[in-house]
Amino acid sequence: MWIEAIVTNYFNHHKISIMISRKEFLKTSLFAASGMLVLPSLLTACADTKKKIGVQLYTVRDAMQKDPAGSLAKVAGIGYKEVEGATYTGTEMFYGMSANDFKSLLQKNGLAMPSSHYMLGAPVNGSSPKGTIMNDWEKAVEDAHTVGLEYMVCAYLMPDERQTIDDYKKIAATFNQAGETCKKAGIQFCYHNHNFEFEEMDGTLPYNILLNETDKDLVKMEMDIYWVTKAGQKPIELFNENPGRFPLWHVKDMDNTPKQFFTEVGNGIIDFKDIFKHVKEAGMKHFFVEQDECPGDPFDSITKSYQYISKNLLS
């Protein structure tokens, strides 16, 4: 998990100067919001969407920390067209760069970053990292708009944030508020699952709370297909029960061992060929290869996943 890096970065975060006030930014962005949210669905066919293979940069996190420019060049060299970020929380920067500088680096490598991950940021001992949903969210949205993000994703809920079903209900309400702020900037808010959301609490699945007690237009889901599968759930059933709710996917495979560990796409037991037949039901717009841990060089792993997806899932 990249949570440890976020906590570390929080204590070393840097302030970013901005040219306009957040209030002014959000006000002027409102007029473009509805069109920006609708146009992608009108102009991008599912078949075209599937051809843009993305990667979650957490997979190559160590390389990105040491050499973001060189790492992005390698990602692009493999063939990836899109990336998803994961470092803004705490630092309020993108891999040590301002929003404008990181955007320029992406463009230099022919890459787009339609999505990035953020944390809830519930206060601990009276302190909350900046650049989270609960602390300085408007600035996070402003910087996301500058980079060109289409989606801002809550990546993970810390254990202390999700002790009870009531906690999930409060989180759902917070997500609606975060989604409203995103909407004003033409950005869609999403939530990324693990498997703990499918562990029953008081006779209820927390994931159902997050689905049913959030506005389906303000809060959509990034389905991590590995974690859904590991939780004993069926991705296609979730698509059919909640059509159009899953514009983002994390694509990583599960090995055929008792541990059910992460592995390269095509090297495991998840039937991605069947799942990719249901892009329309899901409402999928972007997907990202992610492998939390790799057996060797992460660039080798994301190359294998890219090659399998290109040959087997995009026809």
C-alpha positions in Angstrom: 0.0 0.0 0.0 1.1 3.6 -0.6 -0.5 4.8 2.6 2.8 4.8 4.5 4.3 7.1 1.8 1.4 9.5 2.2 1.8 9.7 5.9 5.5 10.4 5.5 5.0 13.0 2.8 2.4 14.8 5.0 5.1 15.9 7.4 7.3 17.2 4.6 4.6 18.8 2.5 5.3 22.0 0.5 2.9 24.8 0.0 1.9 25.6 -3.6 1.2 29.2 -4.6 -1.9 29.8 -6.7 -2.7 32.6 -9.1 -6.5 32.8 -8.4 -8.5 32.3 -5.3 -10.2 29.0 -4.8 -13.6 30.7 -4.6 -13.0 32.4 -8.0 -11.7 29.2 -9.5 -14.8 27.1 -8.5 -17.2 29.9 -9.5 -15.8 30.2 -13.0 -15.4 26.5 -13.4 -19.1 25.9 -12.7 -20.2 27.1 -16.1 -18.2 24.4 -17.9 -18.9 21.6 -15.5 -21.9 20.0 -17.0 -20.5 20.0 -20.5 -17.2 18.6 -19.4 -18.9 15.7 -17.6 -21.2 14.9 -20.4 -19.0 15.2 -23.5 -16.7 12.3 -22.8 -19.7 9.9 -22.7 -21.1 11.3 -25.9 -17.9 11.5 -27.9 -16.0 8.4 -26.7 -17.3 5.0 -27.8 -16.6 2.1 -25.5 -14.4 0.4 -28.1 -12.2 3.5 -28.3 -12.1 3.7 -24.5 -10.8 0.2 -24.2 -7.8 0.9 -26.4 -6.3 3.5 -24.0 -4.4 1.3 -21.7 -3.5 3.0 -18.4 -1.3 2.2 -15.4 -1.6 3.2 -11.8 1.8 4.8 -11.0 1.8 3.2 -7.5 3.0 0.0 -9.3 6.3 1.8 -10.1 6.3 4.0 -7.0 9.9 3.5 -6.1 11.1 4.5 -9.5 8.7 7.5 -9.6 10.1 8.7 -6.3 13.7 8.5 -7.5 13.2 9.6 -11.1 9.7 10.7 -12.2 10.8 12.0 -15.6 12.7 8.8 -16.5 10.0 6.6 -15.1 7.2 8.3 -17.1 9.4 7.9 -20.2 9.7 4.2 -19.6 5.9 3.9 -19.0 5.3 5.6 -22.3 7.9 3.5 -24.0 6.0 0.4 -23.1 3.0 1.8 -24.9 0.8 3.1 -22.1 -1.2 6.2 -23.0 -2.7 7.1 -19.6 -1.5 7.0 -16.0 -3.2 7.4 -12.6 -1.5 9.3 -9.8 -1.2 8.6 -6.1 0.9 11.1 -4.2 -1.0 14.4 -3.8 -2.3 13.8 -0.3 0.1 15.3 2.3 2.5 16.9 -0.2 -0.1 18.8 -2.3 2.2 18.1 -5.2 2.3 15.6 -8.0 5.5 13.5 -7.6 7.3 16.5 -6.1 6.1 18.9 -8.9 3.5 21.6 -9.1 0.4 20.9 -11.1 1.6 22.9 -14.1 5.1 21.3 -14.1 3.7 17.8 -13.8 1.2 18.4 -16.6 4.1 19.6 -18.8 6.1 16.4 -18.0 3.1 14.3 -18.9 2.6 16.1 -22.2 6.3 15.7 -23.0 5.9 12.0 -22.8 2.6 11.8 -24.7 0.7 10.8 -21.6 -2.6 11.8 -20.1 -3.6 11.5 -16.4 -7.4 11.3 -16.3 -7.5 10.2 -12.7 -5.6 10.4 -9.4 -6.0 9.0 -5.9 -6.6 10.9 -2.6 -7.3 10.1 1.0 -10.3 10.9 3.2 -8.1 12.6 5.8 -10.1 12.2 9.0 -8.3 14.0 11.8 -6.0 12.0 14.0 -5.1 13.7 17.3 -6.6 16.9 15.9 -4.4 16.9 12.8 -5.3 16.0 9.2 -3.0 15.9 6.2 -3.7 18.6 3.6 -4.8 17.7 0.1 -7.5 15.3 1.5 -11.2 15.2 1.2 -11.5 16.6 4.7 -8.7 19.2 4.5 -8.0 21.6 1.7 -10.1 19.8 -0.8 -10.9 22.9 -2.8 -7.2 23.3 -3.5 -6.9 19.7 -4.4 -9.7 20.1 -6.9 -8.1 23.3 -8.3 -4.8 21.5 -8.8 -6.6 18.5 -10.3 -8.3 20.8 -12.8 -4.9 22.3 -13.7 -3.4 18.9 -14.5 -6.5 17.9 -16.5 -8.0 15.3 -14.3 -11.4 13.9 -15.1 -11.7 11.9 -11.9 -10.6 12.3 -8.3 -10.7 9.1 -6.4 -10.8 8.3 -2.7 -8.2 5.5 -2.6 -8.6 3.9 0.8 -10.3 4.2 4.1 -8.0 3.9 7.1 -9.1 1.4 9.8 -9.9 4.1 12.3 -12.2 5.8 9.7 -14.4 2.8 9.3 -15.1 1.2 12.6 -18.9 1.0 12.3 -21.8 1.2 9.8 -22.5 4.7 11.1 -19.0 5.6 10.1 -19.7 4.5 6.6 -22.9 6.5 6.5 -21.0 9.6 7.6 -18.4 8.9 4.9 -21.2 8.6 2.3 -22.4 12.0 3.2 -18.9 13.4 3.1 -18.4 11.8 -0.4 -21.6 13.6 -1.6 -20.1 16.9 -0.5 -16.8 16.2 -2.1 -18.6 15.2 -5.3 -20.4 18.5 -5.3 -17.1 20.4 -5.1 -15.6 18.2 -7.9 -18.7 18.8 -10.1 -18.2 22.5 -10.0 -14.8 22.0 -11.7 -16.1 19.5 -14.2 -14.5 16.5 -12.4 -16.2 13.3 -11.3 -15.6 12.0 -7.7 -15.1 8.2 -7.3 -14.4 5.7 -4.6 -11.8 2.8 -5.0 -12.6 -0.4 -3.2 -10.5 -3.0 -1.5 -12.1 -6.2 0.0 -12.9 -4.9 3.5 -16.0 -3.1 2.2 -17.5 -6.5 1.5 -17.1 -7.8 5.1 -20.6 -7.7 6.7 -21.1 -5.3 9.6 -24.4 -5.4 11.5 -26.0 -7.4 8.8 -25.0 -5.0 6.1 -22.2 -4.8 3.5 -20.4 -1.4 3.9 -20.0 -1.3 0.1 -23.8 -1.2 -0.2 -23.9 1.8 2.1 -21.4 3.6 -0.1 -23.4 2.7 -3.2 -26.9 3.4 -1.9 -26.3 6.4 0.4 -24.4 8.5 -2.1 -25.8 10.3 -5.1 -25.2 8.1 -8.1 -24.2 11.1 -10.2 -21.9 12.7 -7.7 -20.2 9.6 -6.5 -19.2 6.8 -8.9 -16.9 3.8 -8.3 -13.5 2.8 -9.4 -13.8 -1.0 -9.3 -10.6 -2.8 -8.3 -11.4 -6.1 -10.0 -8.8 -8.1 -8.0 -10.2 -7.0 -4.6 -13.8 -7.5 -5.6 -12.9 -11.0 -6.7 -10.9 -11.7 -3.6 -13.9 -10.7 -1.5 -15.9 -13.4 -3.2 -18.0 -10.9 -5.3 -18.7 -11.0 -9.0 -17.8 -7.9 -11.0 -20.3 -8.5 -13.7 -23.1 -8.8 -11.2 -22.2 -5.5 -9.7 -22.1 -3.9 -13.1 -25.6 -5.2 -13.9 -27.0 -4.2 -10.5 -25.5 -0.7 -10.7 -25.3 0.2 -14.4 -23.1 3.1 -15.4 -21.6 3.4 -11.9 -18.1 2.1 -12.6 -16.3 4.5 -15.0 -12.9 3.4 -13.7 -11.4 0.0 -13.3 -8.2 -1.4 -11.7 -7.0 -4.4 -13.7 -4.7 -6.8 -11.9 -4.8 -10.5 -11.8 -4.9 -13.1 -9.0 -2.5 -16.0 -9.0 -3.6 -19.6 -8.7 -2.2 -20.2 -5.2 -3.8 -20.5 -1.8 -2.5 -16.9 -1.1 -4.4 -15.6 -4.1 -1.6 -13.0 -4.6 -1.2 -10.2 -7.1 0.1 -11.2 -10.5 0.4 -9.8 -14.1 -2.8 -9.6 -16.1 -3.3 -12.9 -18.0 -1.1 -14.8 -15.6 -3.8 -15.6 -13.1 -7.4 -16.8 -12.7 -9.6 -13.8 -13.2 -11.6 -14.0 -16.5 -10.8 -10.6 -17.9 -12.0 -11.6 -21.4 -15.5 -12.1 -20.0 -15.3 -9.0 -17.8 -14.2 -6.8 -20.7 -17.4 -7.8 -22.6 -19.3 -5.7 -20.1 -17.7 -2.3 -20.5 -21.1 -0.8 -21.6 -23.0 -2.0 -18.5 -20.3 -0.8 -16.2 -20.0 2.6 -17.9 -16.2 2.1 -18.0 -14.3 5.1 -19.5 -10.7 4.3 -18.3 -8.9 1.3 -16.8 -5.5 1.1 -15.2 -3.1 -1.8 -14.7 -2.0 -2.0 -11.1 0.1 -4.6 -9.3 0.7 -3.8 -5.7 3.7 -6.0 -5.5 5.8 -7.6 -8.3 8.1 -10.6 -8.3 10.9 -8.6 -9.9 11.3 -5.3 -11.8 7.8 -3.6 -11.8 8.5 -2.4 -15.3 8.8 -6.0 -16.4 5.4 -6.8 -14.8 3.6 -3.8 -16.4 5.1 -4.7 -19.7 3.7 -8.3 -19.5 0.3 -6.9 -18.5 0.3 -4.4 -21.3 1.2 -7.1 -23.9 -1.5 -9.5 -22.7 -4.2 -6.7 -22.7 -3.2 -5.5 -26.1 -3.3 -8.9 -27.7 -6.3 -10.4 -25.8 -8.7 -7.8 -24.4 -8.8 -5.0 -27.0 -10.2 -6.9 -30.0 
